[in-house]
């Protein structure tokens, strides 16, 4: 992982809050790896004293600290105090908010079997998640940076955070990561995507029994689709659009762009087009990842 060179003459504190299960601990671990002094799960009412202490012990150099706040301490009064603190102290404070889709959070709790911090008073997990989201609503609205981990693996989340640090600490935008993925509409729409392209109007190899068992990564299907003028026209049009507008997103400091290509079953056309688009976009963008959601089903 790329290690940032932190300028000790500058002071910066990152406050991390978010819904439990969304990845706060992972983010704090990344910040610690990057040379930040990290304090995890701090009650919000101790924040002012903690920042004062950090300033006292770092008089000779700048502060580089990350503090994650416990959600159950984020009362409206404490959040108001936090807003005043951000405006008054002579230290750069960034407020980061970490979130994820409630259904994904439920699945993550099912896998880890950990207790939700609100479960002391709210026994039903979906209601506890809902209550936590409500408690964090003001903080989420005021956050300087929001990370939605709904579709992110741990590794992709780590990459995203390092890029954010490169961007904010060096005042230069890093290369935007573009995630291309194929999917089948018959299995449901993606939960999150910045752009979705429907390619179901193109000739479908599924209806050729000799091709049905293959995927868009196999030679027979590749040959079939490569010889279809409409398929090539669709690829060129999508590539032209993405090259133009992803560059605009990058110029605005966008870290991550999700692009979905959907066909009926997610086995042939969408897979082939995603792999072709990876080559097209690779000539412009350095960081491209590809997944095929339905392959193997």
C-alpha positions in Angstrom: 0.0 0.0 0.0 1.2 3.5 -0.8 2.5 5.3 2.3 1.8 9.0 2.6 4.6 11.5 3.6 2.9 13.6 6.3 4.0 17.2 6.7 4.5 17.7 10.4 4.0 21.5 10.0 0.4 20.9 9.2 -2.4 19.8 11.6 -5.3 17.7 10.7 -7.8 15.7 12.6 -10.2 13.3 11.0 -13.4 12.5 12.9 -15.0 9.3 11.7 -18.6 8.4 12.6 -21.0 6.1 10.9 -23.5 3.2 11.1 -22.1 0.1 12.9 -21.0 -2.6 10.4 -20.3 -0.1 7.6 -16.5 -0.2 8.1 -15.4 2.4 10.6 -12.8 0.1 12.1 -11.3 -0.7 8.7 -11.0 3.0 7.9 -9.4 3.7 11.3 -6.9 0.9 10.7 -6.0 2.4 7.3 -5.5 5.8 8.8 -3.3 4.2 11.5 -1.2 2.5 8.8 -0.7 6.0 7.2 0.8 7.5 10.3 -2.2 8.9 12.1 -2.6 8.7 15.9 -5.9 6.9 16.2 -8.5 6.7 18.9 -11.4 4.4 18.4 -15.0 4.5 19.6 -14.6 7.7 21.7 -17.7 9.0 23.4 -18.7 12.3 21.7 -18.7 14.3 25.0 -15.0 13.6 25.4 -14.0 15.0 22.0 -13.2 18.5 23.1 -10.9 17.4 25.9 -9.2 14.8 23.6 -8.4 17.4 21.0 -7.1 19.8 23.6 -4.8 17.0 24.9 -3.6 16.2 21.4 -2.7 19.8 20.9 -0.8 19.9 24.1 1.4 16.9 23.4 2.0 18.0 19.8 3.2 21.5 20.4 6.5 20.9 18.5 4.8 19.6 15.4 1.5 19.2 13.6 -1.3 16.9 14.8 -2.2 13.9 12.6 -5.0 12.2 14.4 -8.1 10.2 13.6 -10.9 9.7 16.1 -13.9 7.5 15.6 -17.0 8.4 17.6 -19.4 5.9 19.2 -22.8 6.2 17.7 -24.7 5.9 20.9 -23.1 9.0 22.3 -24.1 11.3 19.4 -27.0 13.2 20.9 -28.2 16.3 19.3 -26.6 18.4 22.0 -23.2 16.7 21.5 -23.5 17.2 17.7 -24.2 20.9 18.2 -21.0 21.1 20.3 -19.1 19.3 17.6 -20.3 21.8 15.0 -19.0 24.6 17.2 -15.8 22.8 17.8 -15.1 22.4 14.1 -15.7 26.2 13.6 -13.6 27.4 16.5 -10.4 25.3 16.8 -7.2 26.3 14.9 -6.8 22.7 13.6 -8.2 21.4 10.3 -11.0 19.0 11.1 -12.6 16.7 8.6 -15.8 14.9 9.4 -16.1 11.6 7.6 -19.3 9.6 7.5 -19.5 5.9 6.8 -22.7 4.2 5.7 -24.1 1.2 3.9 -27.4 -0.2 2.8 -29.5 -1.5 5.8 -29.9 -4.9 4.1 -26.2 -5.2 3.7 -25.7 -4.3 7.3 -28.1 -7.0 8.3 -26.2 -9.5 6.3 -22.9 -8.4 7.8 -24.3 -8.8 11.3 -25.6 -12.2 10.4 -22.1 -13.2 9.3 -20.2 -11.8 12.3 -22.9 -12.4 14.9 -21.7 -9.3 16.8 -24.1 -7.3 18.9 -25.3 -3.9 17.7 -24.4 -1.0 20.0 -28.1 0.0 20.2 -29.2 -3.6 21.1 -29.1 -2.7 24.8 -32.3 -0.9 24.5 -33.6 -2.1 21.1 -33.6 -5.9 20.7 -34.8 -6.1 17.1 -31.8 -5.7 14.9 -33.5 -3.9 11.9 -35.0 -1.4 14.4 -31.6 -0.9 16.0 -30.0 -0.1 12.7 -32.9 2.3 11.8 -32.5 4.1 15.2 -28.7 4.5 14.6 -29.2 5.9 11.1 -31.7 8.4 12.6 -29.3 9.4 15.4 -26.6 10.0 12.8 -28.7 12.0 10.4 -27.4 15.4 11.4 -23.8 14.3 11.3 -24.4 12.7 7.9 -25.8 16.0 6.6 -22.8 18.0 7.9 -20.1 15.5 6.9 -17.2 16.7 4.6 -16.8 13.2 3.1 -19.2 10.3 2.9 -18.1 6.7 2.2 -20.8 4.2 1.2 -19.4 0.7 1.6 -22.5 -1.1 0.3 -20.6 -2.6 -2.7 -17.0 -2.2 -1.5 -14.8 -5.1 -0.5 -12.4 -4.5 2.3 -9.5 -4.1 -0.2 -11.5 -1.6 -2.3 -12.3 0.4 0.8 -8.7 0.6 1.8 -7.7 1.7 -1.7 -10.4 4.4 -1.6 -9.3 5.8 1.7 -5.6 6.0 0.7 -6.6 7.8 -2.5 -8.7 10.2 -0.4 -5.7 11.0 1.8 -3.5 11.5 -1.2 -6.1 13.9 -2.6 -6.7 16.0 0.6 -3.2 16.1 2.0 -1.3 16.8 -1.2 -4.0 19.0 -2.8 -3.8 16.8 -5.9 -6.6 14.5 -7.1 -5.5 11.0 -7.5 -6.7 8.8 -10.4 -10.3 7.9 -10.1 -11.0 4.2 -9.7 -13.5 2.9 -12.2 -15.4 -0.3 -11.4 -17.0 -2.0 -14.3 -19.4 -4.8 -13.6 -21.8 -7.0 -15.6 -25.1 -8.2 -14.3 -28.4 -9.8 -15.3 -31.6 -8.0 -15.0 -33.4 -11.2 -14.3 -31.5 -11.4 -11.0 -32.4 -7.8 -9.9 -31.0 -4.3 -10.4 -27.7 -3.4 -8.8 -28.2 -1.7 -5.4 -25.7 1.0 -6.3 -24.3 2.3 -9.5 -23.4 5.7 -11.0 -24.2 4.6 -14.5 -26.2 1.6 -15.8 -26.4 0.7 -19.5 -29.0 -1.8 -20.7 -27.7 -3.9 -23.6 -30.7 -6.3 -23.9 -31.5 -4.8 -27.3 -28.4 -6.5 -28.8 -28.4 -10.0 -30.4 -28.5 -12.7 -27.7 -26.1 -15.7 -28.0 -28.4 -17.5 -25.5 -30.9 -18.3 -28.3 -28.2 -20.2 -30.2 -28.1 -23.6 -28.5 -24.5 -24.1 -29.6 -23.5 -20.9 -27.7 -25.8 -21.1 -24.7 -23.4 -22.9 -22.4 -20.5 -20.5 -23.0 -20.0 -17.1 -21.4 -19.0 -13.8 -22.8 -15.4 -14.6 -22.0 -15.3 -17.8 -24.2 -14.1 -17.7 -27.8 -17.4 -18.9 -29.5 -19.4 -16.1 -27.9 -16.6 -13.5 -28.4 -16.5 -14.4 -32.1 -20.3 -14.2 -32.4 -20.6 -10.8 -30.7 -17.6 -9.4 -32.4 -19.2 -9.9 -35.8 -22.4 -8.0 -34.8 -22.3 -4.4 -36.1 -24.8 -3.3 -33.4 -22.7 -4.7 -30.6 -19.6 -2.8 -31.9 -21.7 0.4 -32.2 -23.0 0.0 -28.6 -19.4 -0.4 -27.3 -18.2 2.6 -29.1 -21.1 4.8 -28.0 -20.7 3.7 -24.3 -16.9 4.2 -24.4 -17.3 7.6 -25.9 -19.7 8.7 -23.2 -17.7 7.3 -20.3 -14.4 8.7 -21.5 -15.9 12.1 -21.6 -17.9 12.1 -18.4 -15.6 10.1 -16.2 -12.9 12.6 -16.9 -15.2 15.3 -15.7 -15.9 13.3 -12.5 -12.2 12.9 -12.0 -11.6 16.7 -12.4 -14.1 17.2 -9.6 -12.1 14.9 -7.3 -14.4 11.9 -7.6 -12.6 8.9 -6.1 -14.8 6.0 -7.3 -17.2 5.4 -10.1 -19.5 2.3 -10.5 -20.6 1.4 -14.0 -23.0 -1.5 -14.6 -23.7 -3.2 -17.9 -26.8 -5.3 -17.9 -28.3 -8.0 -20.2 -30.9 -10.5 -19.4 -29.0 -13.2 -17.6 -25.6 -11.6 -17.1 -23.7 -14.4 -18.9 -23.0 -13.3 -22.5 -23.5 -9.7 -23.8 -22.9 -7.8 -20.6 -19.8 -9.8 -19.8 -18.3 -9.4 -23.3 -19.0 -5.6 -23.4 -17.5 -5.0 -19.9 -14.3 -6.8 -20.9 -14.2 -4.7 -24.1 -14.9 -1.5 -22.2 -12.0 -2.3 -19.8 -9.6 -2.1 -22.7 -11.1 1.1 -24.1 -11.1 2.9 -20.7 -7.7 1.5 -19.8 -6.1 3.9 -22.4 -7.3 6.9 -20.3 -7.7 5.7 -16.7 -5.0 3.9 -14.7 -7.2 2.3 -12.1 -10.0 0.0 -13.5 -11.5 -3.0 -11.8 -13.9 -5.5 -13.3 -16.4 -8.0 -11.8 -19.0 -10.2 -13.4 -21.9 -10.6 -10.9 -23.7 -13.5 -12.4 -20.9 -15.6 -13.8 -21.0 -19.1 -12.2 -24.7 -18.9 -11.5 
